[in-house]
Amino acid sequence: MGAMNDRVRAGVERQSFVALFLLSAIPNPRFDAAGVAAGSLGYSLVRYWVAVVLGKTIIYPAIASPGGALAPWLR
């Protein structure tokens, strides 16, 4: 688990916005480590929030679409 956190922290240090965006767009536990790393590095809360909102805007519709497509058959 320590090696994963080190790689995530290194990614956040190099490409903060891109790393946070990509990790928030994919459902995985590494996103939590990236959030902790961003906070410990003093990353701006506004920039963090924008990166995460953009990433979640991609993943949430992708998760909800199959459920919406199946809804008519579930009645």
N, C-alpha and C positions, 0 to 999 in steps of 0.2 A: 504494500500500500504506500510505502514511503517513496518508492521510485516513481509511482504514478503522480503523486503530489509534486515531486520535484520537477517532472516534465511539464505539468500543467503550470506551475509557477514560472518556469522558464519561458513558456509560451506567452503567458500574460505579461511578463516583463518585456519581451521583444515586441510583440504585436498585440497590445492590450485589446483594442476595440475588435479586431478581427477574431482573436481567440475567444473573447466573450460572446461575440455574435455566433460563431460556429458552434461553440459548446452549448449555447442556449437553444439552438435550432435542432439539436439532436438530443432525444431523451436519454440521458446517461448520468451516472453519479459524478462524473468529472466536472460537471458544471458547478456543483457545490464547492469543490476544491478551487475552482477558478474564482468563484465569488469571494472565498476566504483569502485567496492570494491577492486579488485586486484590493480588498480592504486593507490587508497588511502592507501593501505597497503604497497606500495612500491614493489610489486611483479615484478620480472625481466621481461622486455619486451620480451626477447628471449624465456623464458619459457612460457610466455603467448601466444606468437605467435605460438609456436610448439603445445601447447595444443589445440588451436583454429583450426589450420590447420588440425590436426588429426581428430578433431570432425567434421569439415566441410567436410572432405574427405568421411566421412560416409554418411552424410545427402544429399549432393548434387547429387550423383548418384542415391540415393533412390528417390529423387524428379524428376530427369530427366528421369529415366527409363520408367515410364508409358507414358511420352510424346513421347519417342523414339519408343515405341511399337505401339502407335496410329498414328505415322507419315505416314505410308503407306496408311492408310485409309482416311487421310485428303487431299489427292491429288485430 
